[in-house]
Every structure is written in C-alpha cells, then in structure tokens.
Amino acid sequence: MPGERSGDKREGKDRPLTVHQLNALLLICSLVLLIAVAAVRISSRSGLPSLLLYLGIGVAIGQDGIFNVEFDNAGLTQVIGYAALVVILAEGGLGTQWKEVKPALPAAAMLSTVGIAVSVGVTAAGAHYLVGLEWQQAVIIGAVVSSTDAAAVFSVLRRVPLPSRITGVLEAESGFNDAPVVILVIALSTTEPVDEWYILVGTILLELAIGAAIGLAVGWLGAYGLRRVALPASGLYPIAVMAIAVTAYAVGALVHGSGFLAVYLAAMVLGNSKLPHWPATRGFADGLGWIAQIGMFVLLGLLVTPHELVRDFWPAVVIGLVLTMAARPLSVVVSLLPFRIPWRERALMSWAGLRGAVPIILATIPLVSGIEGSERIFNIVFVLVVVYTLIQGPTLPWVAKALRLGNGAEAADLGIESAPLERLRGHLLSVAIPEKSRMHGVEVGELRLPAGAAVTLVVRESESFVPSPTTVLRRGDELLVVATDPVRDAAEARLRAVGQGGKLAGWLGTGG
C-alpha cells in the first residue's frame, strides 16, 4: 500500500544508518567517482566537455534513468553547489598568475559589471518577447545565464593555446562575475517588490567592495603567517591554504559582503605569494577542485527530471541563441569600448563566454524561494547550458584558429614545477621539454642561466646523467635545475624564453 510505504519512510528518517548501509553507500560513491574519473579521460580524448559527462552520470542515476533514484531537494543542491563553487573558485584563484591578470583587471571588471547588465537586459528581452515569459521570470533567466562559469573557463582555457592577455581577461571575468550575479538573482527571487534599481546597484557595489577588501586582507594575512610559521608536516600546508581561502568566503558572507569574490581574491593572493611546498598545495587544490566539480554536476543531474525538459527544449534554444549571438557579443563590445582591444580578440571573447554548473546552481535559488514558474526556469537553464556547452566548448579551438589567435608558442611552453629547498635557501625546478619547444637542439651552456642557477641532471629515455656545458638538449628531456632564492624567478623566465625563442632568445625580442 502506498500509505504504508510512506509511513515506513517517515519512520526510517530517524533510524541511523547500519554498517551494511554505510558500506553500500561508500561503495556507490566510490564507483561514481571512478566512473567520473574515467569520464575525464574520455572527455580529453573526444573533446567533449567533462561537464556533460558528469551531468549524464547524474541523469542516468536519477529519475527516468537506470536506477530511477528520486531526488528533488533543491535546497540541499543549492547548499552543496555553493560549497563546491567556493572550492572551484579557490582552486582557480590559486592557479591564476598575477602577472597575466594584472593588465586584464580593468577589462575584466567592466565585463563583470557593465557587461552583466547589458547581457541581462538583452537576454531578458528575448525571453519575454520571443518565448513569452513573464518579466520576472525573463529577468531571472537573463541574470542566471549571464554569468560565465569558473570551472568551465578554467578547465577549457588552460587546454586551449590562447595569448595570455585573452586568457587573463576571461579567467578574471569568470572569477569576478559570479558575485554580482548571485546578489542580483537573490534580489530578484523574492515575492516582495524589488528595490529601486539604483538601490540594487548600490547594494551590489557595496557587497563587492566589502568582499574584495576582506579577500585581499585574509589572503595577505594568511600568506604572511604561512611564510613565518613552520608547520610540523608538509601535508598541513595544502590544508591550511584551502582553510584560509574558505575563511575568506565565510567572513565575507557573514559581514554581508560578496563571499565568492573574497575567496577568489584571497586564493589569488595566496597563489602568488611563493608559499612553502607549493607543488603539493597545487596538487591538493586541483584534486579538491575535481571532486567539487564531479559532485556538483552529478547532483545537478540527479535533480533534473528528463521527461519534463522536452517542452522547454525549444524555448531554451531560442534564449540561448539570443544570449550567444546578441547578448554576449553586445556586452563585450560595450564593456570594452574604453580599451584598445582588436576586434578579433573581442570576437573570441564573445564566443568564449562559457556556461557550466554555476547557472544551474543559480537556477535553484528561485526554486527554493518558491517563485512562480521556477521549475520552468530551472529546466530552461539546464537545457540551455547543456546545448550551448556542447557547441561552444569543442568549437573554441577552431574559432581561435579561424581568428588567427592560437598561440603555438604558449602551447609548447615548458612544464616547470618548483619545490623549495628551505634550509639551502634555494629551489629545485623540474623542467619538461615538450615536442614543439625550441629548446630542442640547444646546448646547456647556451641556456645562459643567471649566476646562482645551474642544470644539475638530465633525464632522457628513462636514463639520467649529469650534463656538461656542451650537452645538447632534446624534446622529451626532463631537467633538474637548482636555483638560489634571489634568481629563482629569473631562471624560470629564462628557461621559458629559450623554450619559445631558442638559443637566440633575448636577442630576437623574446623575454627573459
């Protein structure tokens, strides 16, 4: 009897998990993680964004799927999604190079504010006049889908050989624009009258300012402490770094600032502070970022009901077309008017406005608030993200090539990892020479490393040897370079310069 089953379920809510149930739950979670890790390999080989594969796993497990698991807790999904987004933003901030982002900050700030406003207005007008949505629903959809996704941008752009000035703008934009969009969606997802537009704009700017101040302060204080406090184990440094980044989010949110902006800026400060045991920290953060993405996407796939998506498929396609072909390009053009950026770069930035899980998470806000038509908003956003991620992600390298913006030199850049030699006051650089590097054929003596740096070991075809000044380097070699603290950055810059410009780097205009 249905009534008996529901009664049993209510009684079971207060019953603790048995050891057998816990073991089964752990087995299911581990299998999902293993399948998701395999999906990463599949996506890298096929060119499909891993987002779609993770969502597919969730859909296959959930309603209308193989296991038909019923899950409709939008509130829990929103909370877990926020937590995952904090980790993803922290990982992205830790990997953001200040020297690349610094010139891009003004353009990224304009895209994250003025660009968002333009995109919301154009997309909302399209949703209202072309699809027939009520204005509140249309504006909410416009706000939700106007934010580029940090996870999608970080993962795609780091595999596409683009000039650093473009990746700097796009990565900074994706880290910054979540904050104003979250504030805007929360303000719109209410049954009470929305404040006057100038009050809303003032609130957004105030929360962004508070979040930025807290993020920079927490990041600086955390870096200052980690450089001066010797922890008893190297494995504690990655945990401490992530804890500091999450602290920035929590403090920012508690004082009514933008926690998302705070965590990104704090992580960026930490990532550019030359902390001890940095390779281990980056590896730890990267692993946490993957777990956050996998868990977030699978949960979002569980939340959706596939048979309900059919009626909202074409409205989602129409709104996505307005967003991709009109709203995003117009927002880029208007935002970048004060800057002298070539039209080809603007065209690529228009196409590279990648969406991912963030819009789907934001679409749960009106669901939790009980806004009329919120289920349709969620379905439209879900379909839009899936369809246009499938189109934009795989075609981005082709668009960059068609616009002649691919950067082969950066694609062939050296893989350099650094480990501190604290007691010796030096660093050990591990350098991998890729296939297209112009370091191939260069003698060790021709590297002209600064005084205080030297190549101490070469690993070639599983054999290692100590090189002489006349040893000729080859593609596929791995080098160990020891550098003292004062010349560490100069040594890395020189190695990258030779990798891009060959033995005449410096004389032919290549930096280093």
Secondary structure, 3 states (H helix, E strand, C coil): CHHHHHHHHHHHCCCCCCHHHHHHHHHHHHHHHHHHHHHHHHHHHHCCCHHHHHHHHHHHHECCCCCCECCCCHHHHHHHHHHHHHHHHHHHHHCCCHHHHHHHHHHHHHHHHHHHHHHHHHHHHHHHHCCCCCHHHHHHHHHHHCCCCHHHHHHHHCCCCCCHHHHHHHHHHHHHCHHHHHHHHHHHCCCCCCCCHHHHHHHHHHHHHHHHHHHHHHHHHHHHHHHHCCCCCCCHHHHHHHHHHHHHHHHHHHCCCCHHHHHHHHHHHHHCCCCCCHHHHHHHHHHHHHHHHHHHHHHHHHHCCHHHCHHHHHHHHHHHHHHHHHHHHHHHHHHCCCCCCCHHHHHHHHHCCCCCHHHHHHCHHHHHHCCCCHHHHHHHHHHHHHHHHHHHHHHHHHHHHHCCCCCHHHHCCCEEEEEEECCCCEEEEEEECCCCCCCCCCEHHHHCCCCCEEEEEEEECCEEECCCCCCECCCCCEEEEEEEHHHHHHHHHHHHHHHHHHHHCCCCCCCC
